[in-house]
Amino acid sequence: MSIRLGIIGGGVMAEAILTRLLASQLYPANSLLVSEPQSSRRDFLAETYGINVTDNNQTTLQATEALLLAVKPQILDKVTSQLTLDAVGNYPLILSILAGTPLNRLETAFPNFPVIRVMPNTPATVGEGMTAIAPGTQVKPSHLALATSIFEAVGEVVEVTESLMDGVTGLSGSGPAFVALMIEALSDGGVASGLPRAIATKLAIQTVLGTATLMKETGLHPGQLKDNVTSPGGTTIAGVAKLEEKGFRSAVIEAVKTAYRRSQDLGK
Ligand SMILES: NC(=O)c1ccc[n+]([C@@H]2O[C@H](COP(=O)([O-])OP(=O)(O)OC[C@H]3O[C@@H](n4cnc5c(N)ncnc54)[C@H](OP(=O)(O)O)[C@@H]3O)[C@@H](O)[C@H]2O)c1
């Protein structure tokens, strides 16, 4: 079978994406080709998933549908210098997950190719990612549909204009760390209230997961959910009042805004 999807860089994100693509049967193993410099990593990917591997980035350009760039952003110039683009017979869709790497840089590196900039997040590794995609100038609806189907295999997908990518980075990109902090703090609060650590952490994780699932499945507004669980003079409203006193919501808002501004600065 011909190679439909090439991947340059066989690291953490590449593995997360390809495992889900295989599980969803969107791509059979023999239609995937990963280029990776480390031989032990190549062997691992080939043996674990039955996919094609190479140490030659150029061969990934034979992909008929898409080429996923999954190297660290600082490696991009090295990768593009290893590619001879004028020899290619087809123009697969370039999907870049390189954080902070703008479309104009990618389109300059891949002239005449359709390019989509993609921002996934860490929960993609368990199929619960949130991915934003921003199309470049050569992108057609069929390319957007292809990108959406690939990243829907690792979670949810939204399309945004590139100007919103820094906001995406501040929220869903950095968000897993903010939520992890919240879970740790909930667990600490439980321990401070006498719960064993293991039980406190389990309660904290399931409470965050369950609350998110409840809101996602019912469409409940966050404020409505909060109202539903705060009875007059009860325990929850006492806790909510303390969070307000300590500036919890303001701290979270400022965290997202600060991450957004940092993403803007890093992109300059
Ligand atoms: N992890 C996340 O949650 C996340 C979220 C959003 C976006 N991203 C983006 O995803 C990209 C990949 O991140 P990652 O966490 O998967 O990194 P990673 O695990 O370090 O993967 C990068 C892979 O590329 C390989 N590589 C290095 N030089 C190469 C070359 N010249 N040609 C081909 N492959 C080469 C590396 O091999 P060696 O190990 O041998 O160097 C490594 O296996 C980054 O640009 C990051 O900004 C990651």
The ligand as a Tripos MOL2 file, in Angstrom:
@<TRIPOS>MOLECULE
LIG
   48    52     1     0     0
SMALL
NO_CHARGES

@<TRIPOS>ATOM
      1 N1          3.9650   17.4700   23.9310 N.am      1 LIG1
      2 C1          2.9230   18.2910   23.8540 C.2       1 LIG1
      3 O1          1.9980   18.2940   24.6690 O.2       1 LIG1
      4 C2          2.7870   19.2710   22.7160 C.ar      1 LIG1
      5 C3          1.6400   20.0690   22.6210 C.ar      1 LIG1
      6 C4          1.5160   20.9390   21.5290 C.ar      1 LIG1
      7 C5          2.5190   21.0070   20.5930 C.ar      1 LIG1
      8 N2          3.6290   20.2520   20.7230 N.ar      1 LIG1
      9 C6          4.6780   20.3470   19.7150 C.3       1 LIG1
     10 O2          4.8940   19.0660   19.1860 O.3       1 LIG1
     11 C7          6.2110   18.9990   18.7020 C.3       1 LIG1
     12 C8          6.8260   17.6930   19.1410 C.3       1 LIG1
     13 O3          6.7940   17.6350   20.5580 O.3       1 LIG1
     14 P1          7.0980   16.2780   21.3090 P.3       1 LIG1
     15 O4          6.7220   16.4900   22.7370 O.co2     1 LIG1
     16 O5          6.5030   15.1270   20.5750 O.co2     1 LIG1
     17 O6          8.7080   16.2560   21.1620 O.3       1 LIG1
     18 P2          9.6950   15.0230   21.1570 P.3       1 LIG1
     19 O7          9.1350   13.8820   21.9540 O.co2     1 LIG1
     20 O8         11.0590   15.5340   21.4960 O.co2     1 LIG1
     21 O9          9.6720   14.5520   19.6310 O.3       1 LIG1
     22 C9         10.4500   15.1180   18.6050 C.3       1 LIG1
     23 C10        11.0500   13.9570   17.8090 C.3       1 LIG1
     24 O10        11.6850   14.4760   16.6350 O.3       1 LIG1
     25 C11        12.8980   13.7700   16.4690 C.3       1 LIG1
     26 N3         13.8680   14.5230   15.6360 N.ar      1 LIG1
     27 C12        14.8740   15.3300   16.0500 C.ar      1 LIG1
     28 N4         15.5450   15.8300   14.9940 N.ar      1 LIG1
     29 C13        14.9410   15.3260   13.8810 C.ar      1 LIG1
     30 C14        15.1830   15.4550   12.4930 C.ar      1 LIG1
     31 N5         16.1600   16.2250   12.0230 N.pl3     1 LIG1
     32 N6         14.3830   14.7800   11.6420 N.ar      1 LIG1
     33 C15        13.3770   14.0050   12.0940 C.ar      1 LIG1
     34 N7         13.0960   13.8590   13.4070 N.ar      1 LIG1
     35 C16        13.8790   14.4950   14.2920 C.ar      1 LIG1
     36 C17        13.3910   13.5560   17.8670 C.3       1 LIG1
     37 O11        14.3610   12.5490   17.8770 O.3       1 LIG1
     38 P3         15.5360   12.5980   18.9950 P.3       1 LIG1
     39 O12        14.8620   12.3110   20.2930 O.co2     1 LIG1
     40 O13        16.4730   11.5410   18.5550 O.co2     1 LIG1
     41 O14        16.1150   13.9810   18.9520 O.co2     1 LIG1
     42 C18        12.1040   13.1780   18.5920 C.3       1 LIG1
     43 O15        11.8440   11.8020   18.5020 O.3       1 LIG1
     44 C19         6.9560   20.2290   19.2390 C.3       1 LIG1
     45 O16         7.1640   21.1440   18.1730 O.3       1 LIG1
     46 C20         6.0050   20.8240   20.2460 C.3       1 LIG1
     47 O17         6.0790   22.2390   20.2100 O.3       1 LIG1
     48 C21         3.7880   19.3580   21.7570 C.ar      1 LIG1
@<TRIPOS>BOND
     1     1     2 1
     2     2     3 2
     3     2     4 1
     4     4     5 ar
     5     4    48 ar
     6     5     6 ar
     7     6     7 ar
     8     7     8 ar
     9     8     9 1
    10     8    48 ar
    11     9    10 1
    12     9    46 1
    13    10    11 1
    14    11    12 1
    15    11    44 1
    16    12    13 1
    17    13    14 1
    18    14    15 2
    19    14    16 1
    20    14    17 1
    21    17    18 1
    22    18    19 2
    23    18    20 1
    24    18    21 1
    25    21    22 1
    26    22    23 1
    27    23    24 1
    28    23    42 1
    29    24    25 1
    30    25    26 1
    31    25    36 1
    32    26    27 ar
    33    26    35 ar
    34    27    28 ar
    35    28    29 ar
    36    29    30 ar
    37    29    35 ar
    38    30    31 1
    39    30    32 ar
    40    32    33 ar
    41    33    34 ar
    42    34    35 ar
    43    36    37 1
    44    36    42 1
    45    37    38 1
    46    38    39 2
    47    38    40 1
    48    38    41 1
    49    42    43 1
    50    44    45 1
    51    44    46 1
    52    46    47 1
@<TRIPOS>SUBSTRUCTURE
     1 LIG1         1 GROUP 0 **** ****
